[in-house]
Amino acid sequence: MPIMTSQEMVGSLVNAYCGPNATLRQKHVFEQTLFALVRLAKSEQMNEIKANVRKLTGPIAPFVPRPTVKQSAEAQVRLAQLALPGLEEKVGASCAPVRRRK
C-alpha cells in the first residue's frame, strides 16, 4: 500500500464523503475541518512525546550563563599556578626582550 500524505488523505476523504452533489463551500469547510484535526493530532502527539522524554530524563536543569572572558582568564591563571608552581618566574625570565645586533 502506498504511503499517503495528510493532504492526499484529506482530499480522498472529502471526495468520498461529499460526493458530486456537494457545493464548493461544503467541500472547503469539510477539508479545513479535517486539516484542523490533523494539526490537533500532531500537536497532541508532540506533547505526549515531550511528556515521555521528561519522564525518562527528569527535569531539565536551569540555564546557567557561562562566566565572562575576564573571569575565565583569571581562573585559568589560578589553575596554571596550582598545576605548575613557579611557572610565571620561568616564563618571565625567558621572555625578556632580546636585542639584535645590526
N, C-alpha and C positions, 0 to 999 in steps of 0.2 A: 504494500500500500504506500503510495507516495505521501511524503510529509507536506502538509498544507500550512501556510502561514495563517495568522489570525485573520488577516484581511480576506484571504481566499475563503476561509471557513465562514466568516460573517456573510460574504457575498452569496455563497451557496445556501446558507440558511435563509437569507432574505428571499432568494429566488424560490426556494422550496415552500416557504411559509406563505408569502404574499400571493404568489401565482400571477397570472396575466391580467387579472381584473383589478389589481391594486393601483392606486394613484401613485404618482412620483413622491408626493408628500408622505404618504403612508410608508412607502419603501424607505425613504430617507429617515424618518423617525425611528422605524424599526432597526435600521442599520446603525444609527447613532446610539440607540439603547444597547445594542449588542456590543458596540465598541466600548461603551461605558462599563459594561460588565467585565469585559476583558481587562480594562485598566484596573478595575477594582480587584479582580482576581490576582493580577500581577503585584499590586501593592500589598495585598494580604499575604501573598507568598513571600515577598521580600521581608515583611515584618516578622513572619514566622521564622525565616532563616536567621534574621538578626537575633531573635529571642533564643534560638537554639545555640547560636555562637556565643551569646552572653552566658548561657548555662554552662557551656563547655569551658570557656576561658575565664570566667569570673568577671568581676567589674574591672573596667579599664582604669589604670592609674591616671590621675590628673596630669595635665601638661605642666612640666617644669622647664622654664626657659633656661637655655644654656648660659653660662657665665660670659661676661663681656670679654673682649680680647685682652684688656688690661688685667683683669682678674686672672685669666688663664695664664698669661705670661708670668705673672708673679708666682703663681702656683708651680709653673714649670721650673722657675729658678729655684724655689724652695726644694722641689723634688730632686733637682740636679745636685744641690748642695748636700742633701741627705744621701744620695746614691754615691757621689764621688766627692768626699770632703777634700777641700784644698784645691779643687779644680780651678776656681777663679784666680788663684795666685799663679798657677802654672800657665793658664791661658793668658793672663795679663802680662807675664814676663815674655812669653813667646810672641806676643802680638805687638811688641814695641816697633815703632816705625823704623825702617831700615833706610839708611842714606845711601844713595847710589853715587858712585864716582862718575864724573864726567870725562 
